[in-house]
Amino acid sequence: MDFEDTPEQAEFRQKAVEFLEEFAPQVGGQDDSSSMYISDPAEEKAYVQRCRDWQRIKYENGWAGLTWPKEFGGQGITGIMEGIFKEEEAKRISASGIFAVSIGMVGPTIIAHGTKEQQEHYLPRMLNGQDCWCQLFSEPGAGSDLGGLRTMAVRDGDEWVINGQKVWTSGAQNSDWGILLTRSDTEAVKHRGITYFLVDMTTPGIDVRPLVQITGVAHFNEVFLTDVRIPHENIVGEVHGGWAPIMTTLSNERTLIGGGGSRASMQDLFALASRFGAADDPLIRQKIVDVGIKIELLKYLGYRSRTAATKGEPPGPESSITKLSLSLLSHDIGNLVMELCGPYGTLSSSDGVDEGRWVQDFLSQWGVRIGGGTDNIQRNTIGEKVLGLPSEHRVDKGIAFKDIPTS
């Protein structure tokens, strides 16, 4: 793999830089590098609006949906080119976070499994910033074991009536639409009888309740669905056949999470060590170098994913390697910075080191390590799907879902 820009890529990078330097300041030029840590409702509302404004600007100027096929409103360029744009974008503006699920997960799923009518209606509204989406998958008893979901869908003529609860739904409070998994056939085995819906988040019966995390931020939500009616035409894929679009969404989710990379660099960590007089400690220096190596490895894994995308290959089980790598890196960085900060690591916000950035990184690692599939789930996927190891024994295999014991 060649990591240097080709002449074509260098020309594309220059065009991206010219666009970004002209238009990024139009959304205010605010530093949104810590947007995931916003706890003030007014600040969050302003950030969400900046994301919508920036997405619209990218759409109007031909920089939205870069890897989406042209027939679906995208630009049809390679993953390598998209990576170049994201590198340059990250240097100048980060007001794009709320559309990660929409553009990176929902869009590819509708492109792969949606009807022509769904593609024509929903995809343009994602790209132009009009509709923001969330992911209604996990439940109190079905997170890593997603096949155990129990939110029920019962057909009533041309509609389906939904009852159940979802949890850990990122950004539901700011979303217009959601992708929703339901149990539609309890006679089928565990990973069958699941139907995948598109749901308007303003539908009567949907109650979104923010969950305040240890960081003080309400990034996640629990969502209650009571007699929620969804039109039959909002099903993605087949009735009772939702597992295929589910896997498309999850593969893209793992690639998206892992592709985010590390917010800290090795230089950041050395600078922090110097401030606390630990830069000459050989053990600390070795730990920083170890983390630096992992940061580079994660970057190269991202290059590998881009290369696959360039060849037209969808994200596969290998995306679990990238996701697991980011999880482990988040753990290592979090523990290292707390060791460096010492008692100052107990302080947050304006009282903390660098406005509390490092303690936030330490506390937020669990969102990365649990969201999108836990570390152990990723290891299972890598072992079974990548390495070809035997699957774990499942006592619920071949049993109708209604006959599986519950606590």
N, C-alpha and C positions, 0 to 999 in steps of 0.2 A: 504494500500500500504506500502511495506517495503522499506525504503530508504537506508538501509545498503546493502553493497555488499554481495551477496551469495558467497559461495566458488567458484562457477563457474565464477561469475562476477569478483571476486578478481583475479582469474587466468588470465582472459581476460584482465583486467586492467594492470596487470604486463607485459603481452606480448605487449600491446599497448605502455607502457612506454619504454620497451626495443627497440621497433622499432623506436619510435620517437626520443629517445636519440641518436640512431645510425645514423639515416638518416636525421633528420631535419636540422642539421648543413650543410648538403651538398648543400642546396640552399642558403647558405650565412649567415644564422642565423640573418638576419636583423630584426629589430623591426618594424613589419608592423601593429602595433596596431592602428595606425591612417591612414591606407591606404586610407580610404574613404575621407581623407582630402588632398590627394596629388594634387597639382596644377601644379607642374613642369612637362612638357611633358617627359623629360628624366627620371625623377624618376618614372613616371607612366609606361613608357615602361619597365623599369627594374622590377617594381613590377609585371606587367602582365607576364613577362617571368618567374619570380620566381613562380608564381601561376601555370603556365604550367609545369614547371620542377617538382614542388612538387606533382602535380596531377599525373604525369607520374610515379614518384617514388612510390606513394601509389598504383597505378595500378600494377606495376611490382612486388610489394611485397604483394599483396593480401589485401590491405586496402582501396580499392576504391569501391564505390557503396555498402556499407556494408549491407543495408537493401534491396537492389534490389534482386530479385530472382536469383538463380544461373544460371538458363537457359538463363538469359539476361546479364550474365557477372558479376553479383554482388556476394555477399558473403552469402546472405540469412539468416543473423542473425537478432536478434530482435532490436526493436527501443531502448530498454534499453541499449543493448550492444553498439549501435551506439552512444548513449548519453555519455557513459563512454569514448569512444574513443575521442569524440569531446571535452569533459572536459579536457582530458590530452593533446590533440593537442593544445587547446587554451593557455595552459600554456607555450608552447614551440615555437609555430609558428602560424602565422595567414595568411600565403600566400596561401589562398584558395578562397578568395572572388569572383574572377571573374567566378568561376564555380558554384556559388550558384543557378543561374537560370538553368543552364544545368543539374546538378545532382539532385537538389531539386524540379524542376518544369517540365522541358521538358521531362526528362527521365521517370518519373512516368506517364506522359500523353501518351507518345509513348508506354510504356509498357501496359497501359490500353486500348488504342484506336488505336494504329498503326497497320499497316500490318506486316506480318512476314518479308517482305523485308525491310521495314523501321526499324524494330527492329534490324535486323541483320547488317544493314549498319550504322545507326546513333549511336546506344547505345555504341558500343565499342569505337568509336571515342570520345565520351564524357568522358568516364571513363579514357581513357589513356591520356587525356589532349590535344588531337590533335584539337578538335573542341570546341570552346566556343560559347554559345548561348545567345541571347537577346530576349526580349518579346515585340513584336510590337502589342500592344493592344490599349492603350489610344490614343485618338485623341483630337484636339482642342475643339470639341463639344461632345465628348463621353469619359468621364473618369470614374467617379463613375457610370454614367448611360451607361454602356458599350454596352447595346443593341441598343444604338443610333448611332453606328459607321456607317460611310459613305464611307469608302475606298471601291471602286468598283472593283469587279472581273467579267470579261466577258470571257466566254469560246471561244476559237478559235482553233478548232480541238483538238489536244492532249495537248494544252497549255491553260493557263488562262492569260489574260492581266489585270494587276493591276494598278489602278491609285488612288492616295489619299495621305494623310499625317498622320503620327503618331507623338506622342510627349511624353516627359518624359520617353524615352526609356533608361533604365539604361545600361551602358556599350556597347552601339551599336558601338561605335568607335573601340572597341577591339574585336568585335564578328565576328565569321566566318559564323554563321547561325542564323536565327531568326524564332520564331513562329509568324505567321501573321494572324490576323483576318480581314475578308473582308465581304462586303455585296454582295451576289451573286444572290439574288432574292428580288426585291423591291415589288413584289406582295404579298409576305408573311408578316405575322405580325412581330412585332418588334424583338422578340427573335427567330424568325425562319429566314430562308433565309440567314444565316451566314455560311461561309465556312472557315475552319481552315487549313492554309497552313504551310509547312516548306519551308523556302526560303534561298537560298545562298546569303549572304550579298554582294558578289562581282558581283551579277547580274547587267547588264547594266540597268540604270534608277533609281538606288537606290542612294540617296544623303543623307549622314549623316552629320548633323550640330550640334556640341556640344552647350549646353546651360550652360553658366557660372552662377552659383548660387551666392547667397549673401555671401557664404563662400569663394568664389574665385575659387571653384572647378567646373569642367565641368563633373560631374558624369552622368547627364542626357543629352539626345539628342532629337532633332526633326529629323524625317526621312521622306523625300519626295520620293514617288514612282511614276515614270512617265513611262507608257507603259512597266512595268516590266513583263517579261514573266516567268511563273512558270509551270513546267510540271504537268500534271494532276495527275501523280503518287505521287506527293508531298502533296496531301490532307490527312489530318488526320481525320478519321471518315467518315461520309457521306457528299456528296455534299448538301449544304443548311442545314446540320445537325451539325453545329459546336458548338452548345451550350453545348452538353454533354462533349466533351473534354475541352471546356472553363471552365466549373465548376470544372473539375478535376485539371486543372492548377491553378485556383484561390484558391481552398481549400489548395493545397500544398503551394501556395505563402503565404497565411496568416499564416500557420503553420511555414513556414520558417522565415518570418519576426518576428513573436512573439517569436519563439524559439531562436532568437538571444540573448535575454536577455539584461540586462543593462550593459553598459561599466563601470559604476560607482558603487561602493559598499558603504554601510553605513560607513565603516571605512574611505574610501576616503573623504566622506563628513565631517566627524568629524575632520579629519586632516586639511581639507581646512578651516573649521570654527576656528580651533585652530590658524592657521596662521594669521587669521584676527581678533583674539581676541573675537570671538563670541561663543566659545565652552561652556561658562557658562551661556549664555542667555537661559532661560527656553523655550521661544517661538521658538528659533532656534533649540534647542535640540528636541523639540516636532516635528518640521517639519522634521528633519533628521530621527527621529524614524519612522514617518509616511511613509517616502520614503523607509526606510529600510524594513518595513513590506510589502510594495508593491513589492519590489525587491524579497523578499522571496515568496510571493504569485505567482509571475510570474514564479519563478523557479518551484514551485509545479504544476502549470498549464502545464509546459513543461513535468514534470514527467507523468502527466495525459495523454498527447498526446503520450508519449512513450509507456505507458501501452496499449493504444488503438492499437498502431502499433504492439505491441507484440502479440495481439490477432488477427492480420490480418485485423483490421478495417481501412479503408481509412480515411483521414482527413475529418471531417464533418463540419456542421455549427458551432460547438464548437470552431473551429479554429479562428472564428471571436472574441471570448472572449479573446483568447490569444493575438491576434493582437491589439484589443482595449486596453487591459491592458498595453501593451508596449507603445502605443501611449500616454495614460494618464500619465504613469510613465515618459516618455520623457519630457512631459510638466512640470511635477512637479520638476524633477531634473533640467531642464533648468532654470526655474524661481528661484529655491532655490540657485543655484550656482551664479546667477547674483546678488541676494540679498547679498550673502556672499562676493563676490568680490568687490561690490560697483563700484566706478569709474574705478577700474582696469579691470572691465568687458567690458570696451570699447576698450581694447587693444587686438590685435590678433597676431598670429605668434610668433616670438621670443620676441616681446615686451610684450606679454600677460602672464598671470599666467599659469605656466606649459606649456610653449611654445604655449599658446593660446588654450589649450585643452578644457577649460570650455566654452569659448565663442563659439567655434566650436560646442560643444554639444548643447548649447542653440540655435544657428542658424539652426542646422541640424534637430531639432525636427520636422520641418514641412515636411521634406522628409518622415519621419516615419509616421506622422499623416495623410498624404495625399496619399502616395504611397500604393498600395495594397488595396485600398478602404478607403475612409475617415472615420473618427470616426462615423459620422451619418449613413453612409452606414452599418458599422459594427453593430450599434445599431438596425437598421432595420432588419438585418439578424438574430441577436440574438432574437429579439422580435418575428419575424415571424417563423423562422425555429427551434429555440430552445424552446422558451416559448409558441409557438402556438397561438400567438396573431393574430387578423385579419390583413390581408394585407392592406396597404394603397390603397386608391382609385386611379386608374390609368386611366386618360382620353384617353390614347393611346391604351388601351387594346382592342384587337380584330380588330384593324384597320390595313389595309395594310400599310406597311412602307412608300410607296410612297405617301400616303394620310395624313401622319402625318405633321402638320404645322411646318415650320422652321422659324427661325428669319432671 
